[in-house]
Amino acid sequence: MKIIQSKIVPTHILSGFLGAGKTTLLQHLLQQKPEHEVWAILMNEFGQIGIDQQLLPQQQGFEIKELLGGCMCCSSQLPLHIALARLLTDAQPNRLFIEPTGLGHPAQLMEQLTEPHWQSSLDMRALVTVVDGSRLHDRAWVKHNLYEDQIKAAEIIVISHTDIMTFEDDLALEQLQQEYAVYQQQWLKTAHGELDLKQIDQPHRTIERKIQPLLIQQRQQSIQEAVTEIKQLPYHYVEHAQGYLVAGWKFPRRWVFDFDQLLDVLCAQKDWLRLKAIFHTHQGWMYFNCNPEQFNYKSGEENIDNRIEMISQHEHNWLKLETDLLACRLET
């Protein structure tokens, strides 16, 4: 798809869970547009009726386009690519804001927009996730797997609604910052969405992440086959962030694991800093959120996949862990 455009456009992704305050933040950012520039906004509504677009400026100098019906992060990339190409070609913007649905996966969107196809058109800026500070005390809310995915993907985290945060919210924020300290994110605060564009207008920081076939599969493949890019589950990944090692696995949702065997495997792990997992077991979906001092697990809602992630300061025998995990899988 050919894009007729002479300039590379600074592009911001503003993500955040449902009701976090993304659109309010966007409204204040748009007020900072220089008079001579054209700014474009691409919004994604999960449903078929667009509402947020009506809250944004309708005057000259702004070009707004909506993608309705589904998440641009996880559905077919074609509608996104078509909408984005048309917006860039027609509007010729000086700056672009993309607001995915609150049910979106911003890391997947960033992966799409940093592919070689877009590098001559988009200058991706730091990925922003907006977090509702007034709901941090609600543990069920902040432990939602999608909520956690959005926070982990962020390079800048904007805490909104700070004017109505309680003491419990303040404590929860401190804990959240400690939990995600390994990712070296920048944390900002706003009461009513007021934020200077300069605070988020920072280059996107690429994190080295290697997605590859399961380690067991790699032993059965040639080296050339093993390093090809993996898009389908199951897969294994390793990423390095600020001197820490993050290793994870994702398995298909339909896979079912023996809970007791799985618990034994997880409890047997040593020398790690944080371990999180979501598994479909014969006792239902189980969520694990553990640190070396506390091993917690509980039942939860159905997830989009089975997953486990471990943060450590050094390499482990990942093949053994993967083998042990797969041995817990039940035949269905």
Number of C-alpha atoms within 10 A of each C-alpha: 8 8 15 13 16 10 14 18 22 18 24 25 22 27 31 30 25 15 12 22 25 25 21 17 20 20 15 17 18 17 10 11 16 11 8 8 13 17 21 25 24 20 22 26 23 18 13 10 11 15 11 13 17 9 10 17 14 11 7 9 16 19 20 18 16 20 22 17 14 17 22 27 21 13 11 11 13 10 13 21 16 11 15 20 18 17 20 23 15 13 16 21 22 18 20 25 20 20 23 26 25 24 21 26 22 29 18 13 19 19 11 16 18 15 9 9 12 16 13 13 20 19 20 23 20 22 25 27 26 29 26 23 24 21 20 23 18 12 10 10 14 19 14 15 16 19 20 14 15 24 27 17 20 25 23 22 25 29 22 26 19 17 12 12 18 15 11 13 19 16 12 19 18 10 13 14 16 10 13 13 12 19 19 13 17 16 14 14 18 18 17 14 22 15 18 11 15 8 10 20 16 16 15 17 11 11 11 10 13 15 18 21 24 21 19 13 12 15 12 10 13 10 10 8 12 17 14 11 11 16 10 10 15 17 19 22 18 17 15 17 15 11 11 16 19 22 21 20 22 21 21 15 16 11 16 21 24 19 20 12 14 19 14 12 15 19 10 9 13 10 12 17 18 18 22 19 20 25 27 27 20 14 12 16 19 20 24 18 16 19 15 12 8 9 14 12 15 10 15 16 13 14 17 14 16 25 21 19 18 19 23 18 14 11 13 15 7 13 13 12 16 16 13 16 19 15 14 19 18 13 8 7
